[in-house]
Amino acid sequence: MKYSAWMASADRAHAMTAEVAAVAVPNNPNLFHRALHIGVGDTPAEVLDPFDRRLLLLRLRHWPISDVAAHTGWSEYTVARMRDELAHLPLTA
């Protein structure tokens, strides 16, 4: 599947989840804020709990996989795998 086709299907799959992500409160707001907003690689996403990792990935859903990987400290494979899993799992704590 081409990346653009994947993004289109992912956007449809995440439509409801993305709405939740826009208003969801992270379990650890300080770490989440640092992982989301502070410079690339300053706070690796691995320090977040599973809910906050999903939330971070949903907030960065429009970024290219390579940019998310660089920002979070994950491999591109991990980002792609997690995006795929989020298309099939509910956003739960």
C-alpha positions as CSV (number, residue, x, y, z in Angstrom):
1,M,0.0,0.0,0.0
2,K,1.3,3.4,-0.9
3,Y,2.0,5.8,2.0
4,S,-0.7,8.3,0.8
5,A,-3.3,5.5,0.6
6,W,-2.3,4.3,4.0
7,M,-2.6,7.8,5.5
8,A,-6.1,8.1,4.0
9,S,-7.2,4.8,5.5
10,A,-5.5,5.7,8.8
11,D,-7.3,9.0,9.0
12,R,-10.6,7.3,8.5
13,A,-9.8,4.7,11.1
14,H,-8.6,7.3,13.6
15,A,-11.5,9.8,13.0
16,M,-13.3,9.1,16.3
17,T,-10.1,8.3,18.2
18,A,-8.5,11.6,17.0
19,E,-11.5,13.5,18.4
20,V,-10.9,11.8,21.8
21,A,-7.2,12.5,21.6
22,A,-7.8,16.2,21.1
23,V,-9.5,16.5,24.4
24,A,-8.0,13.6,26.4
25,V,-5.9,14.4,29.4
26,P,-2.6,12.6,29.6
27,N,-1.9,10.5,32.7
28,N,1.4,12.4,33.2
29,P,0.9,15.9,31.7
30,N,4.5,17.1,32.4
31,L,6.2,14.3,30.7
32,F,3.6,14.3,27.9
33,H,4.2,18.0,27.3
34,R,7.9,17.5,27.2
35,A,7.6,14.6,24.8
36,L,5.2,16.5,22.5
37,H,6.6,20.0,22.5
38,I,10.2,20.2,23.6
39,G,13.0,19.8,21.1
40,V,13.5,16.6,19.1
41,G,14.8,13.8,21.2
42,D,14.9,15.7,24.5
43,T,12.3,13.4,26.1
44,P,12.0,10.0,24.5
45,A,8.5,8.7,24.3
46,E,9.5,5.5,26.1
47,V,9.2,7.4,29.4
48,L,5.5,7.7,28.9
49,D,3.0,5.1,30.0
50,P,1.1,3.2,27.3
51,F,-2.0,5.5,27.3
52,D,0.2,8.6,26.9
53,R,2.2,6.9,24.1
54,R,-1.0,6.2,22.2
55,L,-2.1,9.8,22.8
56,L,1.2,11.2,21.6
57,L,1.1,9.1,18.5
58,L,-2.5,10.3,17.8
59,R,-1.5,13.9,18.3
60,L,1.4,13.4,15.8
61,R,-0.8,11.3,13.3
62,H,-0.3,13.8,10.4
63,W,3.5,13.7,10.7
64,P,5.5,11.5,8.4
65,I,6.7,8.3,10.0
66,S,10.3,9.3,9.8
67,D,9.6,12.6,11.6
68,V,7.6,10.9,14.4
69,A,10.5,8.4,14.8
70,A,13.1,11.2,15.1
71,H,10.9,13.2,17.5
72,T,10.0,10.3,19.8
73,G,13.2,8.2,19.7
74,W,11.3,5.2,18.3
75,S,12.3,3.3,15.2
76,E,10.3,3.9,12.0
77,Y,9.2,0.2,12.3
78,T,7.9,0.9,15.9
79,V,6.0,4.0,14.7
80,A,4.4,2.1,11.8
81,R,3.5,-0.9,14.0
82,M,1.9,1.4,16.7
83,R,-0.1,3.3,14.1
84,D,-1.4,0.0,12.7
85,E,-2.3,-1.2,16.2
86,L,-4.1,2.1,16.9
87,A,-6.3,1.6,13.9
88,H,-7.7,-1.5,15.6
89,L,-7.6,-0.7,19.3
90,P,-9.7,1.7,21.4
91,L,-8.0,4.5,23.2
92,T,-8.2,3.3,26.8
93,A,-6.1,3.7,29.9
